[in-house]
Amino acid sequence: MRLDRDITMVLVIVAICVLVLASVEFLQQELPDSLHGANAPDYVDRGRELVRPCAQCHDLTEGRTETQKGPPLWGVIGSMAGQSLFPYSEGYSKLADGCLVWDEVKLESYLANPEQFMPGSRKLADHMVKSIDNRRLIIAHLKELQHPTRHVAVAAAPDNYRDLAFTMQRMRGDEAKKWRKQGEIEAKKCAACHDLSRKRRELVGPPLWGIVGREVGKVRRFCYSPAFRDWQAQVNAPPVWDERALYSYLHAPQSTIPGTRMLFAGIRHDKKRLALVRYLKRLK
């Protein structure tokens, strides 16, 4: 009787050992390679190695240089498709026209099957990443290629538009010419991302011809960022870009709209800012 109990106990222990070994083997098969072993390489470091070949065609630094082969990848996560001046393919341009945002889900789908995700584009075979784990590693590293999201704390624009506008309106002679010229100088800063001509081309930003008096966020075919749309939906957002609204906004765009694509720091000098607004008013 005692012998039977001992045999039964041994069989139970053997069965438990078999189950444990089977479970370990199953987990090793199911878990991604990056999670195997106590000494597994750092997730982001492995992603860096996988992304390294991209540097042959894309700038991975915060300089965001556009090469002849591809647009920069710094800040690509969360960015709007087609926001650089790179000559994109027809297939890419169609997606950009649809206001595609490169979030993690979209990038994962693109890397899994580029030609299916972006029909009509060029040289996509090299972009395919068959391994799910490798796709996640690449995206994890690309998330590191951006400046930390932070709210730019800047004091609100002074509520002096009416008085300052009245003062500048009364200027005559050389003083008036001086500030009229100053408006042109300030506008050159805008030309880096906006078209100020009658052509009204959509560049990195919407065209500024006719901006004064235009409804906010109403440029046809231009894809506004999610951050801009969220701000536009707020009850205190201006419905129209009138002179007062532009004067306030241009004080510190990134403080007014956290997360905006507009990298322009703003103009803190009140007279220079109003001179720019008055110059923009003449673009019609």
C-alpha positions as CSV (number, residue, x, y, z in Angstrom):
1,M,0.0,0.0,0.0
2,R,2.8,2.3,1.0
3,L,4.7,1.3,-2.2
4,D,1.6,2.3,-4.3
5,R,1.5,5.7,-2.7
6,D,5.2,6.3,-3.4
7,I,4.7,5.3,-7.0
8,T,1.7,7.6,-7.4
9,M,3.7,10.5,-5.8
10,V,6.6,9.9,-8.2
11,L,4.2,9.9,-11.2
12,V,2.5,13.1,-10.1
13,I,5.9,14.8,-9.7
14,V,7.0,13.6,-13.2
15,A,3.7,14.9,-14.7
16,I,4.2,18.3,-13.1
17,C,7.8,18.5,-14.4
18,V,6.6,17.6,-17.9
19,L,3.9,20.4,-17.7
20,V,6.4,22.9,-16.5
21,L,8.9,22.1,-19.3
22,A,6.1,22.2,-21.9
23,S,5.0,25.6,-20.6
24,V,8.5,27.0,-20.8
25,E,8.9,25.7,-24.4
26,F,5.6,27.2,-25.4
27,L,6.4,30.6,-24.0
28,Q,9.8,30.6,-25.8
29,Q,8.0,30.0,-29.0
30,E,5.3,32.6,-28.4
31,L,7.3,35.5,-27.0
32,P,9.2,37.8,-29.4
33,D,12.9,37.2,-29.7
34,S,13.5,40.6,-27.9
35,L,12.1,39.2,-24.7
36,H,14.1,35.9,-24.6
37,G,16.7,35.6,-21.8
38,A,17.7,37.7,-18.9
39,N,20.5,39.3,-20.9
40,A,18.4,40.2,-24.0
41,P,19.6,43.4,-25.8
42,D,17.8,46.7,-25.1
43,Y,14.7,47.0,-27.2
44,V,15.5,50.5,-28.5
45,D,19.1,49.6,-29.1
46,R,18.0,46.7,-31.4
47,G,15.7,49.1,-33.1
48,R,18.5,51.5,-33.7
49,E,20.5,48.8,-35.6
50,L,17.4,47.9,-37.7
51,V,16.9,51.6,-38.6
52,R,20.5,52.3,-39.4
53,P,20.2,51.2,-43.1
54,C,17.5,53.9,-43.5
55,A,20.2,56.5,-43.2
56,Q,21.3,55.7,-46.7
57,C,18.3,57.6,-48.0
58,H,16.8,59.5,-45.0
59,D,18.2,62.0,-42.5
60,L,17.7,60.6,-39.0
61,T,18.9,63.7,-37.1
62,E,17.1,66.7,-35.8
63,G,18.6,68.7,-38.7
64,R,15.9,67.2,-40.9
65,T,17.9,67.5,-44.1
66,E,16.0,66.5,-47.3
67,T,18.2,64.3,-49.4
68,Q,17.6,63.4,-53.1
69,K,16.5,59.9,-52.1
70,G,14.0,60.5,-49.3
71,P,12.5,62.9,-46.7
72,P,13.8,63.2,-43.2
73,L,12.6,60.7,-40.6
74,W,13.2,62.8,-37.5
75,G,9.8,63.4,-35.9
76,V,8.0,61.1,-38.3
77,I,5.8,59.5,-35.6
78,G,2.7,61.6,-35.3
79,S,3.6,63.8,-38.3
80,M,1.4,64.6,-41.3
81,A,2.3,62.8,-44.5
82,G,3.9,65.1,-47.0
83,Q,4.9,67.9,-44.7
84,S,8.4,68.4,-46.1
85,L,9.2,69.8,-49.5
86,F,10.5,66.5,-50.8
87,P,9.2,65.5,-54.3
88,Y,7.0,62.6,-53.2
89,S,5.7,59.9,-55.6
90,E,2.2,59.9,-56.9
91,G,1.2,57.1,-54.6
92,Y,2.5,58.9,-51.5
93,S,1.0,62.2,-52.6
94,K,-2.5,60.6,-52.8
95,L,-2.2,59.5,-49.2
96,A,-0.9,62.9,-48.2
97,D,-3.9,64.5,-49.9
98,G,-6.1,62.4,-47.7
99,C,-4.5,63.9,-44.6
100,L,-2.6,60.8,-43.5
101,V,-1.0,61.0,-40.0
102,W,2.0,58.7,-39.5
103,D,0.9,57.2,-36.2
104,E,2.3,53.8,-35.0
105,V,-0.6,51.8,-36.5
106,K,-0.1,53.4,-39.9
107,L,3.6,52.9,-39.8
108,E,3.2,49.2,-38.8
109,S,0.8,48.6,-41.7
110,Y,3.2,50.4,-44.1
111,L,6.2,48.3,-43.1
112,A,4.3,45.1,-43.2
113,N,3.2,45.6,-46.8
114,P,4.4,48.9,-48.4
115,E,3.0,48.2,-51.9
116,Q,-0.4,47.4,-50.6
117,F,-0.5,50.4,-48.2
118,M,0.8,52.8,-50.8
119,P,-0.1,51.7,-54.4
120,G,1.7,53.5,-57.1
121,S,4.7,54.5,-55.1
122,R,8.4,53.7,-55.9
123,K,11.1,51.5,-54.5
124,L,8.9,50.0,-51.8
125,A,10.2,46.5,-51.8
126,D,13.2,47.5,-49.7
127,H,10.9,48.9,-47.0
128,M,9.1,45.7,-46.3
129,V,9.8,44.2,-42.8
130,K,8.3,40.7,-42.5
131,S,9.0,40.2,-38.8
132,I,6.3,41.6,-36.5
133,D,8.9,42.0,-33.8
134,N,11.3,43.9,-36.0
135,R,8.6,46.2,-37.1
136,R,7.9,47.0,-33.5
137,L,11.6,47.5,-32.8
138,I,11.9,50.0,-35.7
139,I,8.8,52.0,-34.6
140,A,10.1,52.0,-31.0
141,H,13.3,53.6,-32.2
142,L,11.6,56.1,-34.5
143,K,9.5,57.3,-31.5
144,E,12.8,58.3,-29.9
145,L,13.7,60.5,-32.9
146,Q,11.8,63.6,-31.8
147,H,11.9,66.4,-29.3
148,P,10.0,65.8,-26.1
149,T,6.4,67.1,-26.3
150,R,6.1,70.0,-24.0
151,H,3.9,73.0,-23.5
152,V,5.8,76.2,-24.3
153,A,5.2,78.5,-21.3
154,V,5.0,82.0,-22.6
155,A,3.1,84.9,-21.1
156,A,-0.1,85.7,-23.0
157,A,0.0,88.4,-25.6
158,P,-0.8,91.8,-24.1
159,D,-4.3,93.0,-24.8
160,N,-3.1,96.2,-26.4
161,Y,-4.1,95.6,-30.0
162,R,-6.7,98.5,-30.2
163,D,-4.4,101.1,-28.7
164,L,-1.3,100.0,-30.8
165,A,-3.3,99.8,-34.0
166,F,-4.6,103.3,-33.4
167,T,-1.0,104.6,-32.8
168,M,0.4,103.0,-35.9
169,Q,-2.6,104.2,-38.0
170,R,-1.7,107.8,-37.1
171,M,1.9,107.4,-38.2
172,R,3.0,109.5,-41.1
173,G,6.1,110.1,-43.2
174,D,9.4,108.3,-42.4
175,E,7.9,106.7,-39.3
176,A,5.1,105.1,-41.3
177,K,7.5,103.9,-44.0
178,K,9.8,102.4,-41.4
179,W,7.1,100.2,-39.9
180,R,5.7,99.3,-43.4
181,K,9.2,98.1,-44.3
182,Q,9.4,96.2,-41.0
183,G,6.3,94.3,-41.9
184,E,8.0,93.1,-45.1
185,I,11.0,92.0,-43.2
186,E,9.0,90.0,-40.7
187,A,7.0,88.4,-43.5
188,K,10.3,86.9,-44.9
189,K,10.3,84.6,-41.9
190,C,6.9,83.2,-43.0
191,A,8.1,82.5,-46.5
192,A,10.1,79.5,-45.3
193,C,6.9,77.5,-44.9
194,H,4.1,79.6,-46.5
195,D,3.4,80.8,-50.0
196,L,2.8,84.6,-49.9
197,S,2.0,84.9,-53.6
198,R,-1.2,84.9,-55.6
199,K,-0.6,81.3,-56.5
200,R,-1.7,80.3,-53.0
201,R,0.3,77.0,-53.0
202,E,0.1,74.7,-50.1
203,L,3.6,74.2,-48.8
204,V,4.5,73.0,-45.3
205,G,1.9,75.5,-44.1
206,P,-1.2,77.0,-45.8
207,P,-0.9,80.0,-48.2
208,L,-1.0,83.4,-46.6
209,W,-2.4,85.3,-49.5
210,G,-5.8,86.6,-48.3
211,I,-5.2,85.3,-44.7
212,V,-6.7,88.4,-43.1
213,G,-10.5,87.9,-43.1
214,R,-10.3,84.1,-43.9
215,E,-12.1,81.6,-41.9
216,V,-9.8,79.6,-39.5
217,G,-8.8,76.2,-40.9
218,K,-10.7,76.6,-44.2
219,V,-7.9,76.4,-46.8
220,R,-9.2,73.8,-49.3
221,R,-7.1,70.7,-49.7
222,F,-4.7,71.7,-46.9
223,C,-4.3,69.1,-44.2
224,Y,-4.3,70.8,-40.8
225,S,-2.6,68.9,-37.9
226,P,-4.7,67.1,-35.2
227,A,-3.4,69.7,-32.7
228,F,-4.7,72.6,-34.8
229,R,-8.1,70.9,-35.2
230,D,-8.4,70.3,-31.4
231,W,-7.6,74.0,-30.8
232,Q,-10.1,75.1,-33.5
233,A,-12.8,73.1,-31.7
234,Q,-12.4,75.1,-28.5
235,V,-15.0,77.7,-27.7
236,N,-12.5,80.5,-27.4
237,A,-10.8,79.8,-30.7
238,P,-11.4,82.6,-33.3
239,P,-13.7,81.8,-36.2
240,V,-11.9,84.2,-38.5
241,W,-8.3,85.3,-38.9
242,D,-9.0,89.0,-38.4
243,E,-6.2,91.4,-37.4
244,R,-6.7,91.0,-33.7
245,A,-6.7,87.2,-33.8
246,L,-3.5,87.1,-35.9
247,Y,-1.8,89.7,-33.6
248,S,-2.6,87.5,-30.6
249,Y,-1.7,84.2,-32.3
250,L,1.7,85.3,-33.7
251,H,2.9,86.3,-30.2
252,A,3.6,82.6,-29.5
253,P,2.0,80.0,-31.8
254,Q,3.3,76.9,-29.9
255,S,2.0,78.3,-26.6
256,T,-1.4,78.9,-28.2
257,I,-1.6,75.5,-29.9
258,P,0.6,72.9,-28.1
259,G,1.7,70.2,-30.5
260,T,1.3,72.4,-33.6
261,R,3.5,71.7,-36.6
262,M,4.3,75.4,-36.8
263,L,7.8,75.6,-35.4
264,F,7.9,79.4,-35.6
265,A,8.6,80.8,-32.1
266,G,6.6,83.9,-32.6
267,I,7.2,87.6,-32.4
268,R,7.2,89.1,-28.9
269,H,7.9,92.7,-30.1
270,D,4.4,94.2,-30.3
271,K,5.0,96.8,-33.0
272,K,6.9,94.3,-35.2
273,R,4.1,91.8,-34.8
274,L,1.4,94.3,-35.7
275,A,3.6,95.5,-38.7
276,L,3.5,91.9,-39.9
277,V,-0.2,91.6,-39.6
278,R,-0.7,94.9,-41.5
279,Y,1.6,93.6,-44.2
280,L,-0.4,90.3,-44.5
281,K,-3.6,92.4,-44.7
282,R,-2.2,93.9,-48.0
283,L,-1.9,90.4,-49.5
284,K,-5.2,90.4,-51.4
